[in-house]
Amino acid sequence: MADNPLDIKDIIAQMSERFVETAQEKLARLNDILNQLGRSREDEQVLMEEFRREVHSLKGMGGTFQMPLVTRLCHKFEDFLTHEEPGASNLIEDCFIYLDRLNDLIDSAQAGDESKADIWLANLPEKSKKAAETRQDAENKVLLITNDQSLIDEIAPLFEMNGFSVTHASSAFRGYKAAVLQNPDIVLVAQCQDEMDGAELVRSLAALQGLSTATFAMICPDRHAALSEKLQGVQLLSQDNVAIDVMNFIALVVTT
């Protein structure tokens, strides 16, 4: 006789336990990185990049395990960390405040209750408005046009770790509107779009006078086939190897 299938409550309990165990491991590593940053300035940039990656990974776990408050708190943490240098005033102390809040949230068993968001997101360190605006003006802006969230999650951190500000649009029409309003320095377009072919979207955007100095790239399922589009001055990135191609693209942009 076959064993009885697990009850849904058992499955949820197992998932919750797995989330807590993994999250605690990540929080322990984040605390360890901050302690290293506090003791020495050696390899501080490498440590800070690892710190940002771990926060981003924890944010993704919140979505995977249906813990939306973890995702929202990590998103606020990422906003705070954007372009902060390791030696910035009070940075380590402020990061410890975020980590303590995350630890308390995970221990509270309220991470899935969005009605508690105001409580858990309140009174956390934030950048001053003036400092944030100054950074925003100085940043190179990237617009990513795709409805593939996994693609966004993979690409956006690569740009952010290299000093770019990233926004994204989930459709061709929204992307066109965002490009007109934001005048981005770099536009990445997924070739697969619901409303129109990505190559046509790139042609339309490249024709805009306000984007005459922008750099364009298209993420292609088949880069060889995309050559037939004959997109002049557009970098073609492989969707299958997108992380590597994006890093090479970033290197090209920052050294040009």
NORURZI-V11191 format. One record per pair of residues at least 6 apart in sequence whose ideal C-beta (glycine too) atoms are under 7 Angstrom apart, sorted by the first residue. I is the first residue (numbers start at 0). J is the second residue. D is the distance in whole Angstrom. If there is no record, write none. Layout:
I|J|D  I|J|D
This chain:
14|64|6  18|60|6  18|64|4  18|66|6  19|105|6  21|60|7  22|57|6  22|60|6  22|105|5  25|53|5  25|56|7  25|57|5  26|98|6  26|101|6  26|102|6  28|53|6  29|50|6  29|53|5  29|98|6  30|98|6  32|46|5  32|49|6  32|50|5  33|91|5  33|94|6  33|95|6  35|46|6  36|43|6  36|46|6  36|85|6  36|91|6  37|91|5  43|85|4  44|85|7  47|85|5  48|160|5  51|80|6  51|160|6  52|156|7  54|73|6  54|76|5  54|77|6  54|80|7  55|77|6  55|156|5  57|69|7  57|73|5  58|70|5  58|73|3  58|74|6  58|77|7  59|152|6  61|67|6  61|69|3  61|70|3  61|73|6  62|70|5  65|111|6  66|110|4  66|111|6  67|111|7  67|113|5  68|104|6  68|109|7  68|110|5  68|112|7  68|113|7  68|115|7  68|116|6  68|119|5  69|104|7  69|105|7  69|110|5  71|116|6  71|120|6  72|100|7  72|101|6  72|104|6  72|119|6  72|120|6  75|120|6  75|123|6  76|97|5  79|124|6  79|125|6  79|126|6  81|159|6  82|134|5  82|162|6  83|90|6  93|124|4  96|123|7  96|124|6  97|123|6  100|119|7  100|123|6  104|110|6  104|119|5  109|115|5  135|164|6  138|162|7  138|163|6  138|164|4  139|163|5  139|184|5  139|185|7  140|164|5  140|181|6  140|183|4  140|184|5  141|158|5  141|163|5  141|164|7  141|165|5  141|183|6  141|185|5  141|187|7  142|166|6  142|168|7  142|174|7  142|177|6  142|178|6  142|181|6  142|183|4  142|186|5  143|151|6  143|154|6  143|155|7  143|165|6  143|167|4  143|187|5  144|168|5  144|171|7  144|174|3  144|187|7  144|188|5  144|189|7  144|200|7  145|151|6  145|189|4  146|169|5  146|170|6  146|193|6  147|189|6  150|189|6  150|218|7  150|241|7  151|167|5  153|241|6  153|242|6  154|187|7  154|241|6  154|245|5  155|165|5  157|242|7  157|245|5  157|246|6  157|249|7  158|165|5  158|249|7  159|165|6  161|249|5  161|253|7  166|177|7  166|181|7  168|174|4  168|177|5  170|193|6  170|194|6  171|192|5  171|194|4  171|195|5  171|200|5  172|194|6  174|200|7  175|200|7  175|203|7  175|204|7  178|186|6  178|204|5  178|207|7  178|210|6  179|207|7  179|209|7  182|209|5  182|210|7  183|213|6  184|213|6  184|214|7  185|213|7  185|214|5  185|252|7  186|204|6  186|213|6  186|215|5  187|216|5  187|218|6  188|197|5  188|200|5  188|201|5  188|217|5  189|197|6  189|218|5  190|196|7  190|197|4  190|198|6  190|217|5  190|218|6  190|219|5  190|220|7  190|225|6  191|197|7  191|220|6  192|200|6  197|217|6  198|217|7  198|228|4  198|230|6  201|215|6  201|217|6  201|230|6  201|233|6  204|210|6  205|215|6  214|252|6  215|232|7  215|233|5  216|233|6  216|234|4  216|236|5  216|248|6  217|225|7  217|230|7  217|233|6  217|235|6  217|236|7  218|236|5  218|238|5  218|241|6  219|225|4  219|235|5  219|236|7  219|237|6  219|238|6  220|238|5  222|235|5  222|237|5  225|235|5  234|248|6  236|244|4  236|245|6  236|248|6  237|244|5
